[in-house]
Amino acid sequence: MNKKDLSIPFNAPLNPQDTELQTYGCRANNPDICGNNGLPNVCAFSSEDCICKKPSRAWKKQYHKLKD
């Protein structure tokens, strides 16, 4: 999977793998300035499962907004 496929808009509908603490793909507005970009098994771009294990602090609130 390439980087473009894993860049998911912050307001996009939830994926089945999304939780309060993780997202499928990267939902950062600018992944290039994310402090976790490229970290193995943390960043969606460098994990085999394409899961971001450390989304932004705003993600938890956004998750609940999208869930409802």
C-alpha positions as CSV (number, residue, x, y, z in Angstrom):
1,M,0.0,0.0,0.0
2,N,1.3,3.4,-0.8
3,K,1.4,6.6,1.3
4,K,-1.5,8.2,-0.6
5,D,-3.8,5.2,0.2
6,L,-3.1,5.5,3.9
7,S,-3.7,9.2,4.2
8,I,-7.3,9.3,5.4
9,P,-9.1,12.7,5.9
10,F,-9.7,13.5,9.6
11,N,-13.5,13.8,8.9
12,A,-13.8,10.6,6.8
13,P,-16.2,7.9,8.1
14,L,-14.8,5.4,10.6
15,N,-13.0,2.3,9.5
16,P,-13.7,-1.0,11.4
17,Q,-10.2,-0.9,12.9
18,D,-10.6,2.6,14.3
19,T,-10.9,3.0,18.0
20,E,-10.3,5.9,20.5
21,L,-6.7,4.9,20.7
22,Q,-5.8,4.0,17.1
23,T,-6.8,4.6,13.5
24,Y,-6.5,2.7,10.3
25,G,-4.2,4.7,8.1
26,C,-3.0,8.2,9.0
27,R,-5.6,10.9,9.9
28,A,-3.0,13.6,10.5
29,N,-3.7,16.8,8.5
30,N,0.1,16.9,7.6
31,P,1.8,13.5,8.2
32,D,5.2,15.0,7.4
33,I,5.3,17.0,10.6
34,C,3.8,14.3,12.8
35,G,6.3,13.4,15.6
36,N,5.5,9.7,15.2
37,N,5.9,9.7,11.4
38,G,8.0,6.7,10.4
39,L,8.2,5.0,13.8
40,P,8.0,1.2,13.4
41,N,4.9,-0.3,14.8
42,V,3.5,3.2,15.8
43,C,3.1,5.0,12.5
44,A,0.5,3.6,9.9
45,F,3.1,4.2,7.2
46,S,5.6,1.9,8.7
47,S,3.4,-0.8,10.3
48,E,2.5,-4.0,8.5
49,D,-1.2,-3.6,9.7
50,C,-1.4,0.0,8.5
51,I,-2.6,1.1,12.0
52,C,-1.6,4.4,13.6
53,K,-1.1,3.6,17.3
54,K,-0.6,7.2,18.3
55,P,-3.2,9.5,16.7
56,S,-3.4,13.2,17.6
57,R,-4.9,14.2,20.9
58,A,-8.0,15.5,19.0
59,W,-8.7,12.0,17.6
60,K,-10.5,10.8,20.7
61,K,-13.1,13.6,20.4
62,Q,-13.4,13.1,16.7
63,Y,-13.9,9.4,17.1
64,H,-16.9,9.9,19.3
65,K,-18.3,12.5,17.0
66,L,-18.0,10.2,14.0
67,K,-19.3,7.2,15.9
68,D,-22.6,9.0,16.8
